[in-house]
Amino acid sequence: MTRATRKLVERYSTLLAFSIALEVSAYPKPGNTHRLSEYRDKPYLAFLLNSIALKDVFERTIRDAITKRVSLGKVVYRAARATVVYSGFNTSLGQILLLSPLAISIGRCVGKSTPSYECFIGNYKAVVEETTVEDSVWFYRAVRLVKPSYIRRGDVDGGFVDVWDPDFADKLRARGHRLVDVLQYASRIDVVSDEVVSGLKRSRALLDVLEKYVTAFRDWNKAVVATFIELLSTEVDTLVSRKHGYAVALEVKREAEKVKERLFDPSFEERVSELDRSLKSRMINPGSLADLLTSTIALFLLKNGVGPVFTYSV
């Protein structure tokens, strides 16, 4: 590997790790952990530690993908294991699932000497569609390792394998379910899975929104929070829906719509803070959409670099 290639691998893996730290640091993102407020099972520092731990996983993934096929499922497992080993907290499974195909895609583009935002996005969907049954086995291992509370025993039907089934590996192989098949099935009730199989459809659209707000506000934090409110006002968070019911998830969306109306009003920050306090008092965490904010920030960094992060209003 040439020195120039090593520098690219280092740069892109760092930017992917930065996206996790920048997402969690934006405040006040309603209902989510941020630098001024956190949940006991999702502390702010755990996200920061995980972002550092995941940098090495992304770097290895990009480097390997330059010259060979990389197992997406195995990357997700390695990343999930890194978070458990180094922070002890499962904060980032959705972020890992969104960013891992991007790391593989980046590696492929670097290997073809076409490292560009357009190439990274253009290869993303192919990375997911080329997954195998063994990718599913590794993905199931990752889920079983981090034990997310929102995935319950018996959540599946239609012939798909329960992640908590002790014979999951044999059954996945017998039924031939590739990871893309599993994610397509999960996409009915999980916006993160749907985002992965769609090739980051929402994140790509939201990138335009984030760029617009960075230009309008000249304030990185406010731009990120405004982008999250935009997302929260247009999408129903499937994590909230699964934990609290669809009616509550729809209520969150409507509350975000009201806050969005004050986007350019001096009261915007207070309205966002009020919504944050209200959601946290009811333990309502729109974490799935926060994961999509992470992938949006990753795309922003890959396209624009870190310079705009240090842009402030004067």
Sequence and secondary structure as in RCSB ss.txt:
>XXXX:A:sequence
MTRATRKLVERYSTLLAFSIALEVSAYPKPGNTHRLSEYRDKPYLAFLLNSIALKDVFERTIRDAITKRVSLGKV
VYRAARATVVYSGFNTSLGQILLLSPLAISIGRCVGKSTPSYECFIGNYKAVVEETTVEDSVWFYRAVRLVKPSY
IRRGDVDGGFVDVWDPDFADKLRARGHRLVDVLQYASRIDVVSDEVVSGLKRSRALLDVLEKYVTAFRDWNKAVV
ATFIELLSTEVDTLVSRKHGYAVALEVKREAEKVKERLFDPSFEERVSELDRSLKSRMINPGSLADLLTSTIALF
LLKNGVGPVFTYSV
>XXXX:A:secstr
  HHHHHHHHHHHHHHHHHHHHHHHSTT TTS BTTB BTTB HHHHHHHHHHHHHHHHHHHHHHTTS   HHHH
HHHHHHHHHHHTS    HHHHHHHHHHHHHHHHHHHTT  SHHHHHHHHHHHHHT  HHHHHHHHHHHHHH  TT
S TT   TT   TT TTHHHHHHHHT  HHHHHHHHTTT HHHHHHHTTSHHHHHHHHHHHHHHHHH  HHHHHH
HHHHHHHHHS  HHHHHHH HHHHHHHHHHHHHHHTTTTSTTHHHHHHHHHHHHHHTT   HHHHHHHHHHHHHH
HHHH SGGGG    
